[in-house]
Amino acid sequence: MPHQRASTGGRPDAAGARADHVGDGGRARPAGGWPLTAAAIVVAVETAVLAASAIGFTIYRLLGHSPHDSIDGWMIVLLAALAAAGLGCVWRGVYRRRRWARSPAVLAQLLAIPVGVDAAGDGAWWIGAPLLLCAVVGLLGLFAPSSTHAFVDG
């Protein structure tokens, strides 16, 4: 007699994945599909860039380079580090399909739009264009119907 796999009937399992879509090996695919996965990747990339900025500017400062005001330079490092930590928590929430994580993730994408437009308009298109692309992909992923379903049922 073949081995039968137990089904959770569409309820989330311990890892937050729904078992209504069973793939190879009996592992459940996470609810929300590729739009929510794309949004989670966008938030992870933004987190990594903020963390790299904080680390890079710290190294820049420690090597003897200084901005016009030393306190301003360290405040930028502190704010980038705090933003990276906060956005890292948001990424984890989006990845686990937690309802609370949607609002701060949307807010982060909405804040990225004017920053990207300003950067692109000031000649830093190589910063502005990827930031705008991330913001649009993140918003589309967070507002996709399958994502809404995953957050509401999640």
C-alpha positions in Angstrom: 0.0 0.0 0.0 1.5 3.4 -1.0 2.4 5.9 1.7 -0.3 8.6 2.1 0.7 12.2 2.9 -1.3 14.1 5.4 -2.9 17.4 4.2 -3.5 20.4 6.4 -6.5 21.4 4.3 -5.1 24.7 3.2 -4.2 25.8 6.7 -0.8 27.4 7.3 1.8 25.0 8.7 4.5 25.9 11.3 6.6 27.7 8.7 3.8 29.9 7.5 3.4 28.0 4.2 0.1 26.8 3.0 -0.3 23.2 2.1 -3.0 23.7 -0.5 -0.3 23.7 -3.2 1.8 20.6 -2.8 4.7 20.3 -5.1 7.6 18.0 -5.5 8.6 16.1 -2.4 5.4 16.9 -0.6 6.7 20.4 0.4 4.1 23.2 0.5 4.7 26.2 -1.7 4.2 29.5 0.2 0.9 31.3 -0.4 1.0 34.5 -2.3 2.8 33.1 -5.3 5.5 34.8 -7.3 4.2 38.4 -6.7 4.7 38.2 -3.0 8.0 36.4 -3.4 9.1 39.3 -5.7 8.1 41.8 -3.2 10.0 40.0 -0.4 13.1 39.9 -2.7 12.8 43.7 -3.3 12.6 44.4 0.4 15.6 42.1 1.1 17.6 43.9 -1.6 16.7 47.3 -0.1 17.7 46.1 3.3 21.0 44.9 2.0 21.7 48.2 0.2 20.9 50.2 3.3 23.2 48.0 5.5 26.0 48.2 2.9 25.6 52.0 2.8 25.9 52.2 6.6 29.0 50.0 6.6 30.5 51.7 3.6 30.1 55.2 5.0 31.5 54.0 8.3 34.6 52.7 6.6 34.8 55.9 4.6 34.7 58.0 7.8 37.2 55.7 9.6 39.7 56.1 6.7 39.9 59.8 7.5 37.4 61.2 5.0 35.0 63.7 6.5 31.8 65.5 5.4 31.2 69.1 6.1 29.9 68.3 9.5 31.2 65.3 11.5 27.9 64.9 13.5 25.9 64.8 10.2 28.1 62.1 8.8 27.6 59.9 11.9 23.9 60.6 11.9 23.6 59.3 8.3 25.4 56.1 9.4 23.1 55.7 12.4 19.9 56.4 10.4 21.0 54.0 7.6 21.8 51.3 10.2 18.4 51.8 11.9 16.5 51.7 8.6 18.3 48.5 7.6 17.4 46.9 10.9 13.8 48.0 10.7 13.5 47.0 7.0 15.1 43.7 7.8 12.3 43.0 10.3 9.7 44.0 7.6 11.4 41.7 5.1 11.1 38.8 7.6 7.4 39.6 8.1 6.7 39.8 4.3 8.6 36.5 3.8 6.5 34.8 6.5 3.3 36.4 5.1 2.6 38.3 8.3 -0.3 40.8 8.0 1.5 43.5 10.0 4.4 43.6 7.5 2.4 44.8 4.5 2.0 48.4 5.6 5.6 49.2 6.4 6.7 47.4 3.2 4.3 49.6 1.2 5.5 52.7 3.0 9.1 51.8 2.2 8.3 51.5 -1.5 6.3 54.8 -1.5 9.3 56.5 0.1 11.6 55.1 -2.5 9.7 56.6 -5.4 10.5 60.3 -4.7 14.1 59.4 -3.7 14.5 57.5 -7.0 13.0 60.3 -9.1 15.2 62.9 -7.4 18.3 60.8 -7.8 17.6 60.2 -11.5 16.8 63.8 -12.1 20.1 64.9 -10.5 22.2 62.9 -12.9 22.5 59.7 -10.7 20.3 57.6 -13.0 22.4 54.5 -12.1 20.9 54.9 -8.5 17.5 56.3 -9.4 16.5 53.9 -12.1 17.1 50.7 -10.0 15.4 52.3 -7.0 12.3 53.2 -9.0 12.3 49.7 -10.5 12.5 48.1 -7.1 9.7 50.4 -5.8 7.3 49.6 -8.6 8.0 45.8 -8.5 7.6 45.9 -4.7 4.3 47.8 -4.9 2.9 45.5 -7.6 3.9 42.4 -5.6 2.4 43.7 -2.4 -0.9 44.7 -4.0 -1.3 41.6 -6.2 -4.6 39.8 -5.5 -2.7 36.6 -4.5 -0.6 38.6 -2.1 -3.7 40.2 -0.5 -5.2 36.7 -0.1 -1.9 35.5 1.5 -1.8 38.4 4.0 -5.5 38.2 4.9 -5.6 34.4 5.3 -2.0 34.1 6.4 
